Amino acid sequence: MILAIDGGVDNGASYGFVDEDETNLIIGYLLDYELCSLGMTTYMTREKDEYISLQQRVLTANIKQADIFVSLHCDAFHNETSKGMSVHISENHYSKKALLLAESINNNLIIQFPDHQHRGVKKSNFYVLNKTTMPAVLVECEFLSNPDTRSFLKKPENQRRLARSICTSIIYYFKSVETL
């Protein structure tokens, strides 16, 4: 499995002294730990604050012949009242497996975070979703541009809960895909 996490030279969104790349990396490490503790093999496209191109992330996933590709992000918008979690799949070449993985993550986020807005599964035109050869999803954990959800994202216990929720979803996905 490949976990893709943005960062490095491109810090992504940055609001209120919170950088998206750092938050993504923390959640990614926690997710990696959860999955490895269950005996899964994972590969992270970055393990420190360094720039890795989108092309290199995709190449790594494809060369490793990953079973799935999960890209972790925090959303942002110019309207600071925007909020919500969402899961994206390719609008161009998504598969039943990608949709199953996205729905599993989305449904578990709804269960684990009922007080948050959920924006659902969306078809999007992101490079990493379009160019990977395995089921791929991009998870927007919340909005950094919203002061309330930024506060949520900064808390270590919420970062752990996000990682555990995504981990549980991935385990469910693998159990479900065996029956397809």
Buried (B, 14 or more C-beta within 10 A) or exposed (E): BBBBBBBBEEBBBBBEEBBBBBBBBBBBBBBBBBBEEEEBEBBBBBEEEEEBEBEEBBBBBBEBEBBBBBBBBBBBEEEBEBBBBBBBBBEEEBEEBBBBBBBBBBBBBBEBBEEBBBBEBBEBEBBBBBBBEBBBBBBBBBBBBBEEBBEBBBEEEBBBBBBBBBBBBBBBBBEBBEEE
